[in-house]
Amino acid sequence: MSEPRAARRRAVRPHARPGMRRRAALCATALVLATQPVHACGLALVMGLDISSSVNSSEYRLQIGGIAAALRDAEIRAAIMADPPVWLTIYEWSGQRQQTDVVGWTRLASPAQIDALAARLDAHIRPYDAFATAIGQSLAYALRRFDSLPEACARQVVDLSGDGVSNEGRQAIALHPEAAQRGVTVNALVIKGGDPDPEAHYRYGVITGPGAFLLVARNGFEDYPDLIKGKLLRELLPEMLLGARDPAR
């Protein structure tokens, strides 16, 4: 009798293997999922403001005040609170050695935190006003800011504003491979009126990455407050604006 039982046991073993394989596959899948990055926030945004010698004091206030006003806008606040937290840092840039933080990484997850940031912008004093325009160095600085990001975020975006072409140091396009490696999208708001015209420079040599876009202030800095609000909305809620026409075209 023992020999038939052994034969039956040998016959059963092959039928047990598919279940074992399924369990092994489930364990492997669980291990892969466990090693995937966990995103604590939806967006990390680095904003860079051009304060080179071509930007006068009233134009400067339109920039810094425009961002403060946008943060107080009901639509922007709702967009931030739709998927908090958002991490935001703002810096000012000009020549190769002029990059200065206005605010470091700031966690925005409540109306009080948004109000506090807007108040800091209102109180900020411009640090310098007599240097060149080094867009490449500005972008390099922006990319390094993500090294100190306090939490992992699903999207990393650089938001540059400027009114002129780069006239010092390396070109921003040289930083595009690094931006791609880091998974960073670079958007821009360019202010028309300079000579040479900066629009093509920003469109073809500065913006890069998934969903990158350019907005153009065709009437100068006077357009900045309205455009920066639209730009922030597009960066905060890209899935809701999918297929939106680029206003710069």
Number of C-alpha atoms within 10 A of each C-alpha: 5 7 8 9 10 11 10 11 11 11 11 11 9 9 10 10 11 10 10 11 11 11 12 12 12 12 12 12 11 11 11 10 11 10 8 8 10 12 12 14 18 20 23 27 29 24 20 27 23 26 29 23 15 18 18 12 12 10 16 18 18 17 22 23 20 24 24 21 20 22 22 17 12 10 15 21 19 13 17 25 17 14 14 16 20 23 24 19 21 24 20 23 31 28 23 18 12 18 21 18 13 20 15 16 20 19 19 20 18 14 15 10 13 20 15 12 19 20 16 13 19 15 10 13 11 14 12 14 17 12 17 21 25 26 31 24 24 25 26 17 18 26 20 10 18 21 8 9 18 13 15 17 19 14 16 22 25 26 25 27 25 26 27 26 21 23 13 16 14 15 20 21 19 14 18 22 12 13 22 14 8 12 15 22 21 27 26 25 25 29 23 19 16 13 9 11 15 19 26 12 18 29 20 11 19 24 24 25 16 13 12 18 22 24 23 24 22 15 11 15 23 16 16 26 20 14 20 22 20 16 19 20 20 18 24 25 17 13 9 10 12 10 8 9 8 10 11 14 7
